Amino acid sequence: MESSLSFIRGLGRHREASVFAMLAAVAIYLSFASDYFLEPRNLLNVGRQASVVAIVALGQALVIIARGIDLSVGSIIGLSAVVAAVLLRDTGSETIGIAGGLATGLACGVFNGVLYTRFRINPFIATLGTLSIARGIALLMTGGIPVPFGGIAEFIGAGRIYNIPVSFLLMIVLAVIVHIFANRTVTGREIYAIGDNPKAARLAGVNIRYIRLFVFAFCGLLAGLGGLILAGNLASADPNLGMGYELDVIAAVILGGTALSGGRGSIIGVIIGALLMALLNNAFVLLGISAYWQVVTKGLVIIFAVGLDGLQRGGDDD
């Protein structure tokens, strides 16, 4: 029993490698189980499905590293898409629509950050409230009816460059930028410092309130971008767009090695985690397994990932 726990703790200490191994194992199995898995069209589809989760997870990772959490990203996705589509419809300007959608995501993120930093509301409760508010506003704006949405957003969501989905390329670019930011800039190192030891960071002169406000705002902005990509891919903005995405995003972040306790996390791991989640969803489709099992699997993945984190911290405490 002890040897089994030691093995699991070892996986926790090398989370990126372990998640990549799981990703490879699932891919190898599917390559034998399904004749369609290795087709370029299917592989590109997996990348496209992973892109929105991964993009939003980049912001969520920074929030969790700084000892926060954002449960509202799914609703922000829906509200941002609706605002962008309504503005495009009413003004006829794609620029105003895109800017309005991104601004909506940013505003929601700032709102979450203010609730946490100014009003001292626990981020779990604050973002849970925003989740309901944002979804309600989206439904009120549309009456529950999808709004047509195209133009530039449709290119970002469904377009391809050299047959590669634009959203996937955007995910790669953003991942590189966020990785460099988190590991090579002063602000990035301060995010880790706050998550590791807020008191020590404060004594070192780190503006904790500003940093936490920043990570929530950035997370909201990326959720807004995710909403534009999803709506563009569907050519319509549904007020229920993004429902349940918070689970996929958090699962990708935690599975990728980001500690719920803060102070530790890998941007590369987040991308691998998002790809694994997309691959699991693809597996259910290819193997003809009921979609209801996808919900069960997501829950099991979250429990497994958090369990690895708990065992690792337990081993560190020993």
Helices and strands as residue ranges (DSSP letters): H 2-13, H 15-33, H 40-65, H 73-91, H 94-117, H 123-142, E 147-148, H 152-158, E 160-161, E 164-165, H 166-184, H 186-196, H 198-203, H 208-234, E 236-237, H 245-255, H 267-287, H 292-317
